[in-house]
Amino acid sequence: MQEDLGDRALFETRATSFYEEVVNEGGLAADDPRVAEGGEQHEPFVMLRDLGLLRWDPSTSRYLPEDPSSVQGQVVAPLSQQGARLLEESSQWARAFGVISQSWRRSTLAQTGGPFSYLRDEAIDRFLSGAVLEATQEVLTAQPQSGRNAPSVASAILRDTAMLERGVSLRTLYQHSARRSTFTQDYVNAVSALGARVRTLDEFFSRLIIIDREVAVIPVNDDHRSALAVREPSVLEFLVDIFERSWERARPFSRRDRTTMHGIAAEQRAMTIRMLVEGHSDPVSAKRLGVSPRTYAGYVADLKAELDVSTRFQLGYAVGVRGISGEEPIAPVEDLDEGDGT
């Protein structure tokens, strides 16, 4: 939905005030004379309804207010994606939503989800877009290497560079396999130039986004259609601790020297051995490593050549006879603060 300056003026003045009235009243009757054709609040009502801030509830026969953070992204994010020319306009929309977000948070309606809120399908991106736009200090993300394409990376670059330019810090973890993605390299180059720090790990991990250490978003299952927004302080502290421990073991994305690349290859080799020893199927092992089944088969073939065997059975025997477990010490992560965007 493309809004012009006149629409924003209406939103900032009359629509926000009327939204606060509806929040305080706990809803709006369909036959309320204020919103009838020609009524004093008809225009603000139509705008709030079209934006999705007022939703018709058949069970109560009333319009009920929606959480502004779940709607904000539909208006603000598209504006941001139009480039630098519209960034100022986008921030003004964010400030306008911030005014009514305070009204929402003070209301009893905002407390129904408690410290945990379930999100599904399009609501996930809307929530994340709004939360990132409201970030003021720090965003931490763990991103398994999957589903990255040119449009999604372009959108992420615009969103995250705008965030970094506001002074928000960004740290991101990928799996080692992300280093081979041209799309991911483009993203890392863009955000690193503005101070973001990116590292990679060998281990599989689920997607995790932590914003200002006040809210985290984690997946509910593997289909990426459901997520959980977490605001419980003790759980947030636990998730931040997991991220920090992983961050300390990870290797800077920007490092391309021989020692770093040798260490990454050694970590992927060790994890491949662990997957074989633990008896995982090839698809599961490939997912844990963040690579395609074909690439994983190549890792196994390299191990066969290294140990001079021809079959999986011989490979397992050779690994067992030599006492190889994949848990052997690997060269330590060196000089992490160098080439890390710091």
Sequence and secondary structure as in RCSB ss.txt:
>XXXX:A:sequence
MQEDLGDRALFETRATSFYEEVVNEGGLAADDPRVAEGGEQHEPFVMLRDLGLLRWDPSTSRYLPEDPSSVQGQV
VAPLSQQGARLLEESSQWARAFGVISQSWRRSTLAQTGGPFSYLRDEAIDRFLSGAVLEATQEVLTAQPQSGRNA
PSVASAILRDTAMLERGVSLRTLYQHSARRSTFTQDYVNAVSALGARVRTLDEFFSRLIIIDREVAVIPVNDDHR
SALAVREPSVLEFLVDIFERSWERARPFSRRDRTTMHGIAAEQRAMTIRMLVEGHSDPVSAKRLGVSPRTYAGYV
ADLKAELDVSTRFQLGYAVGVRGISGEEPIAPVEDLDEGDGT
>XXXX:A:secstr
    HHHHHHIIIIIHHHHHHHHHHTSEETT GGGSTT TTHHHHHHHHHHTSEEEETTTTEEEE  HHHHHHHH
HHHHHHT GGGHHHHHHHHHHHHHHHHHHHHSGGGGTTTTEEEEETHHHHHHHHHHHHH  SEEEEE  S S  H
HHHHHHHHHHHHHHHTT EEEEEEEGGGGG HHHHHHHHHHHTTT EEEEESS    EEEETTTEEEEESSTTSS
EEEEE  HHHHHHHHHHHHHHHHH EETT  SHHHHHHHHHHHHHHHHHHHHTT  HHHHHHHHTS HHHHHHHH
HHHHHHHT SSHHHHHHHHHHTT  S S       TTTTS  
